Amino acid sequence: MDHPDINSMSKAEAAFPLPDSLEKAMQRLEEIVQAMESEKLSLDTLIAHYEEGVKLVKFCQGRLDGAEQRIRIVARDLEGKISLQSFEQT
């Protein structure tokens, strides 16, 4: 019996195209969860849904991380100068 090596996960992940937005990724994740919870699926189909879901979660986390890095709060210091502060500093 052949066991997949570490490289097979990236090959499997490549089979699922990434959506073009966070909203579409979240919608697809909801569809996957509903299908896995409500339908009688074969083991292979369940695994394929799981792999796609993992890829979508990574995509969503990357988008959210990127958005967090771009969030800046404009604040005025005591001298009236405008400065940018990172999201975490507030």
N, C-alpha and C positions, 0 to 999 in steps of 0.2 A: 504494500500500500504506500503510495507516494504521499508525502506530507508537503504542503506548500512551504516554500522558504520565505524569508522576509521580503524578497523582491516581488513575490506574487501579489501582495497587498497593493502595491503601487500599480501593478498591471490591472488589477481588478478595479481600483479607483479610477483609472484612466477610461474605463468603459462608460462612466457616467459624466455627461457634460455638466459643467457648472452653470448655474443660472446667471443672468446678468444683473440681478439685484438681490438685496437682502430680503425684500418682501417675497419675491418668487421662491427663494430658498426656504423661507419659513413656511410658505404655503405647501411646497413639496414635502417638507418634513412632516407637516400635519397629515398630508395624504398617506405618507408611508406609515406613520403610526396608526392611523385609522385602519389601513389595510392589514397591518400585522395584528391588530387587536380583534378585528371583526371577521376576517376571512380565514378559511382553511387553506393555508398555503403550504406548498411543499417545503422541505428543509432547504433545498437549493434556492428557492424564491425568497424565503426568510433571510437567508444569509446574504443574498444579493441586495435586498432592501436594507439590511443592517449596514452593509458596506457603503451603499449610497448615502444612508443617513449619517454615517461617520464623516464622510466627505463633505456633506452639506453643513454639519455642525462646525467643522474646521473652517469652512468658507465663511459662515456667519460670524464665528469668533474673530476671524481676521478682519471682516468688515467693521465689526463693533470696536475692535482695538484701534483700527484706523480712524474711526469717527471720534473716539475718545481722545486720540492724540491731536486731532484738529480742533477740538473744542478749546476755546480760549476765552477768558473773561477779561473784558477791558476794565481796568481799574485806574483810578487816579491816585498818584502818591501825594504826599503832603505838599509838594511843590506845584501840584497841578499838572504834572507830566502824565501822559497816558502811557501805561505799560501793559504788556500782555502777561498774564499769569497762566500757568498750566492748570488744567482741570483738577489735578490732585492737590494743588496748593490751597484750594478754597475749602 
